[in-house]
Amino acid sequence: MSEPHRTHRTPKISAPHPVVRSPYFHCGPTRAEHLGTLPVLDALLSDCESEEREPDKSPYRRSRHFSPKTSALRSLSQTLPAPRAGEPAPGSLASPIACGAQTALQTHRSLSRNVAYSNFYDAFMRSFNGLYRAKPVLIQEHVAVDPWKLLVAVTLLNKTAGSNAIPVFFDLIEEWTTAHALAQACPCAVEERIRHLGLGKSRTKRLIKLSQAYLEYPPRHGVLRPSRCYITVRTRMRSADSENSAPPIIRRRYPPTCISHLPGSGPYALDSYRIFCGGSGEWKDVRPADKELAKYLKWKWAVAEFRRWDPFDGPGESIDLAYMQHLSVTLQCRTHTTSS
């Protein structure tokens, strides 16, 4: 007699929320050395926490053959290169990374018995996750893999609302997908697509010249060109008779960048390029005057560096719970206002 057919039901596992780490709780010897492995270590830590609080909702409890520890360490070993001769495997308990994760986990569990630490940790994680989800969405970040598309987008966004310029941008790059195609496009056809945004003729000439110059002299990291635009900055020098007054604002030339030679490279385009396409850490030196870019940098400084940030004064003190909650509410209100 044949066995009855049994249907295997796969349990539904919801996508885990973005895991973040408190700046006061580190794991491993150095952050820079294990930056690529932090997501897996975070998964190990968050899984153990969820197992203690809600055992049935643990994302790693998909199979009865693997415990949270072994499944997380196996994922860790798959993300790291093969060890050298004589060195322990990255996923083994003898690995420095695994030892650091276990030490951090033990420290966290011991501190969790402290009511004050537990309340602070839960409040911090809730506030940080709320701030993480309030991330400003900008078209520059969406097309940052192709600097030419970013420059086309900021050319259309300049002095134009994003709700009007972004649909035109997608239509434009769908018709002319590369810089070579737009450089050889008919000016009348391009103007027909962007006429209702205003400044149709001047923007058409700028887009075509931009594409031609981008092909002839493409931007290269490390090759800086003098900028032709000016920005207003707040100096740190104060006069003796005005100690309590705000620092004076002066006008100076924009710093050299690798796209300053391209047509239409004003402060908005240069700031966007340095934030989303620049080298590692170059976004930290940008002081944009645009409100949307300033809002994005304020969010990124809080999430990536755990510090406050001001468009004039730059980075400030470390963030706290009140600052995260206020910034999260502010960003969400502005997002709803912009979308409506």
N, C-alpha and C positions, 0 to 999 in steps of 0.2 A: 504493500500500500504506500503510495507516494505521500510525502509530507505535505501538509497544507502550505499554500503560498503565504509567505509573510512579507508584508510591506515594511521596508526600513524607513523610518521617519527621521529626517535630519532636523535636529533642533534648530530653531530660528535664533540666530545670534545677532543682535543689533550691533551696528557699527560703534566701536568705542569712541568716547569723546576724546578730543585732543589732550594728550597727557602732558602736563607741564611740571616743572620742578621748582620748588621754592629756592630763592637765592641763598637761603640760610641752611640749605640741606644739600650737600654735594656728595658725590660718590666717585671713587677712583682717585688716583694720584693727581692728575691734572685734567682740566676740562678740555683743553685743546687737543690733548693726546687721544682722548676717547670720544671726541665729538661725534664720530660716525657711529659709535656703539651706544650712545645715550638713549635713542629710542627703544632699543631692546632692553636695556637695563631699566628704563622707566616702565616698560611693559611688565618686567619681572616684579618690580616694586608694586605697581598698581594692581597687578593680578593677586599678589599676596594680600594686599589690603582688601580687595574686593572679596577674596575667599574668606577672610576673617569676618567681614560684615555681611556679605550676601553670597553664600557659597554657590547658589544655583546660577548666578549671573556672571561668573568668572569667564572671560573670553578664552582662557586656555583649557577649560574643562570640556573640550570637544571629544576627547577619547579617554576611556577608562584605563588605557595602557600607558598614559603619560601623566605625570604629575606636573603642576605648574612650574616647578623648578627645572625639571628635565626638558620640558617643551620650550621654555624661555631660553635656557642655555643652548639647546639645539638650534634655535633660531639665531642666537648670537654667533655660534660657530659657523653658520652658513653665510653670515655677512662679513666675516673676517678672512684674510688670506691664510694660506696654509702656514703653519709654524715652521721655523727653521729646525735644523737637526739639534736635538738636545733640549729644545724648549717645550714647555707644556702646551697642549692644545688650548686655543682661546676659550673653548666651551667647557674645559675641565675645571674641576674645583681648585686645581693648583695654579691656574692662570691668575695673574695679578688683577685682571679685570673682574673675573668671577669672585676672587677674594674681596675686592673692593665692593662689589655689589652685595655680597653676603654681610660684610661689615656694616655697610650703610643700612641694610635691612635690619640687622640686629639693633643698631643704634636707634633706628626709627621705631622699632617695636618697644624698646625700653623707654623711649621718650613718650610713646603713645599712652603709657600708663599715667603720665602726668596730665591732669585735667587741663591745666593752663596751656600746655603745648598742644594737646589734642584739639582744643577749641580754636587756638590760633591757626593751626595747620589746616583745619577744615574751612575756616573762614577765608584764609589766604587762597586755598585752592578754588573755592567757589568764586571768589572775586576775580582771580586770575583767569579762570575759564570763561567767565563772563566778558572780561576784557579781550580775551583771545577771539571770541566769536564776534566782537564788535569791530573787527578789522575793516578799515576803509577799503573799498574796492575801486581800483583805478585801472583804466585801460592801458596805462604805461606798463604796469606790471604784467598784464595779460600778454603783451606783445614784446616783452623785454628780450626774448631770445633772438629777435631780429631788430637790431638798432634802427634800420631804415624805416620799418613800420612804426616804431616809436616816434621818430622824427616826423613822419607823415601825420600821425595822430595828434601830436602837439601843435603842428601847423594848423590843423583844423580846429583844435580846441582853443587856440589863442583868441581871446575876446569873443568866445562863442560858448553857449551853454552845452554841457556834455550830452544832455538829452537830445539835442539837435545834431551835434557834431559826430557822435559815435556811430549812429546808423549810417551816416554818409561815409564815414571812414571804412566800415565793413563793405559797403557797396563798392567803394573805390578800390580796395585791395582785392576784391573778388574779380573785378574787371581787369586790373593791372596788378598782377600778383607779385611782381619783382620790381626792383629799381630799374632794371634794364627795360622792362615793358613800359613803365611810366615815363622813363626818359625819352622814349620814342613815341609817346602817345600824342594824338592830335589835340592841340590846345582847346579847340572848340568842344570836343567831346568831354574833356576834363571839366571845362567851365560849365557845361550843361549839368554835370553831376553835382557841383558844389555851389551853383549860383544862388540858391535860396539861403545859403548861410551868410551871404554878404561878402563884399570884397572879392567877387568871383574872379576878375581878371588878374588882380595882383596875387591872389593865392594860387591861381593856375600857373602863373609864371614861376612863382616860388617853388611849387611842388616839382615842376619839371626841371628847373635848375638844381634843386636839391638832389634829385635822382641822378642827374648827370654828374654833378660834383661828387656824389657818393660813390659812383662807379670809377671816376677818374682818380680821386684821392680818398679812398676809404679810411675810416678812423682806425687807428692802431694804438693799442694800449702802450703807454710809455712815450709816445710821440705827441708832445703837447704843442698846441698852437696858440698864439696870442688871441685873446678875446677882444671883440670890438664893442661890446655893450658895457654898461655901467650898472652898479647896484648900490643901494644905500645900506650902510652897516652902522652899528652902534659901537662906538669906541669905549674902551675901559678907562681911559684917562679922564680925570675930573679936575676942574679948577679948584683952587684953594678956597674961594669964596662961595662955592656951590657944592658943598659936600653932600647935602641931602637931596640935591636935584638929580634927575636922570642923566646918564651919560649922553654926550652929544652924538648926533647922527651925522655921518659924513657920506659923501658920494665917491666911490672909487671904481676902478676898472675891474671887471669880472676876472677871476683867476684863469690862467691858461688851461685849456682842456684839449682833448684829442678830436673834438668836433667843432671847435670854434671857427674853423675855416669854411664850414658849410653855410650856404645861404639860409637865412632865417634863424640863425643860432642866437636867439635872445636869452635872457635870464631864465625864462620858463623852460625852454628847450634844453638848456645846459643843465639846469637843476634836475630835470626829469632824467636826462641821460646819466648823470653822475649817481643818482639814487638807485636806478634800476639796471643800468648797464655798466656802471663803473667798476673799478677794481674792488678787491676785498677791503671793506671798511671805508671806502670813499664816501659813502652816504653819510657818515658821521660828520663830515666837514661841510655839508650843505646847509645853508640858511635860507630857505626859499621864502619869497614874498607871497607866493600863491597860497591861498587858504587851504586848498585840498592837499597840496604837497606837505604843508606844515602840519595838517591834521594826521597825515599818514606817518610822518616822522615822529610826531609825538606818540603815536601808538607803537611804532617800531622800537623807539628808545625804551619805552616801558616794558615791552614784551621781551626784547632781545637783550637789553642791558640792565633792566630793572632800575632805570633812572628817569627822573623828570627831564623835560626838555622844553626850551623856549626858542622861538625863531630868532630872537635877538641875542639872548644870553647863552644859548647852547645848552649842553647838558648840565643838570643840577644835582640835587641830592637824590638819595635812594627813594624809591616809591614805597608807599605804605598802603594799608587797607583803604583808608579814606580817599587817597588819590586814585587808586585803581577803580573804586566804585564810582567816583565822580567822573573820571575819564570815560568809563564804560557807558554811563548814562548819557554823557555829552555826545559821544560818537554815535550811539544808537539814535538819539533824537535828531542829529544832523542827517543821518542816513535816511530815516523815515521822511524828514522834510524834503530832502533832495529827490527821493523816489516818488513822492506825491506831487 
